[in-house]
Amino acid sequence: MEIIDISTGEKHPIDILPVEIEDYKTLKKDRYFFDWTIEKDQEVYKLQMKGSSDILGLISIERIPQEWRIHIRLLTVSKENKGNEKKFDQIAGNLITHVAKIAIREFGELACVSLRPKSQIAQYYIEKYNMNITGRTLSIEVPEIIDLINSYDYD
């Protein structure tokens, strides 16, 4: 999996790892848009370029096995990677793909990934990640999950 430097087109390999307790000291709301300390008791992952400790994106999830689903509680990219002036592309897509891979491992062909987006970006998720409207949430299931994984993960 990799992210792309917008200015050069250069691709950089990434790691997606569980957030460690020490990381929460550096996860400030002014850079990551949320108070991530609230998510300390949740399953939270960070995206970093290989060889770097700088956190470029975060995702918090909740596993709901009785529904064969993983719900994305929170998802963000760092401030410098948001909007038209972002430095790197594919951060959010890689984080969603990471969750999709977990869902496939756990639930196989019944896997589902859901999130409740802010209304102003719901259409973006529908178009970019092929998500479907499912009540107040958006979700992606097989076979679209497989397409998403194939788009972001080349291993």
ABEGO torsion letter per residue (X at the ends): XBBBBAAAGBBBBBBBBBBBAAAAAABBAAAAGBBAAAAAABBBBBBBBBGBABBABBBBBBBBAAAGBBBBABBBBBAAABEAABABBGAAAAAAAAAAAAAAAAAEAABBBBBBBBAAAAAAAAAAAGBBBBEABBBBBOAAAAAAAAAABAX
